[in-house]
Each structure stands twice: as structure tokens, then as C-alpha cells.
């Protein structure tokens, strides 16, 4: 019994340490960017020894990915009720649900994901991680398009168009032009409906 208790305590402590490291790294990455943030700084900000960082994360890229994953959702995206809600209602209602879901995701995660975009320019491991995450994002857009269309299989062209329009780059470009999240959400509903109508007419 004591061994099981000690093991449970160690596991709980390890989980707490990991959470502290991710929280500290998230703040540093956003304030300082990819290049200036070091594992030593992360350890210090978390109040832990530097070797503890490497017990949980092999590389700085692994730590950044953990920050991104934490900012997105602890629940698999397709199991989330707000994601599945894209399949309910009329086409305009479904498009509005999709826009709201993506807006919420970007408000939680776009800034920390932008750090990965910056890291990918100079760090091959980060570039590989970015490629994997973009493929995953494309897959989720394909699934979301199918929900919005009412389980009709979307064309590759439609998925690509919505994926490109709903990119982080577009989110930031429009924000830099002075668009509010409400402006972006209303625009995204319009472009999704326009794209689905256009591609439905082609089909």
C-alpha cells in the first residue's frame, strides 16, 4: 500500500510540474518569442530545476507543441459538443456555428501557434511539426465541411478553399487591418456559404 501511495504522489507531482512548465513556457513564448525563450528561463519561471524540464520535454519544440495543445482543448476536437453542433440546423446556422467555433479556437490558440510559425523559419524540427499540424488542421476542416454540408462529401476544392480562408494568416492579416473578431466571424460565415453554394452549383 505505501508503494502505491508513493507512486500516486509522484505521478501527481509530475503532472503539477508539467503544468507549471507549460504555463511558464506559454507566457515566455508570447512575451519573448521563439528565439529568445530558453529552457533555462522556462525552468526558472516555473520554479523548477532545469533538468526537470527535460524529464517532461525532450526539446523546446516539444514544449511549444504542448503549449499549443493545451491552448486548444483537452478533449479530442471531434468529441466536443460545440464542434459537432456544426451538423445541426439550416446551412446558414451551420456556417455560423463553424465560424463561432473557429473564432473561439483562434482566440485561445492563434497567438501561441504563431510562435510555431516563427520557429519553423529557422528550426527544421519546428517546420516538421508545423507541417504535421497543418495537415491535421486540413483534416479537421474537411470533417467540418462535411458537417456543415449535412454529411455530403465535400469536394477537395471546397475543403482547400475554406481551409485557406480560415487560416491563421488570414485571421491575423484582417486583425492587423482593424477587423474585430465579430467582423471576422461575420465575414467567415459569408465566405463559407458562398463557397458551398459555388461548389454545389459546380457539382
Buried (B, 14 or more C-beta within 10 A) or exposed (E): EEEEEEEEEEEEEEEEBBBBBBBBBBBBBBEEEBEEBBBEBBBBBBEBEEEBBBEBBEBBBEBBBBBBBBBBBEEEBEEEEEBBBBBEEEBEBBBBBBBBBBBEBBEBBBBBBBBBBBBBEEBEBBBEBBEEBBEEBBEBBBBBBBBBBEEEEBBEEBBBBBBEBBBBEBBBEBBEEEBEBEEBBEBBBEBBBEBBEEBBEEE
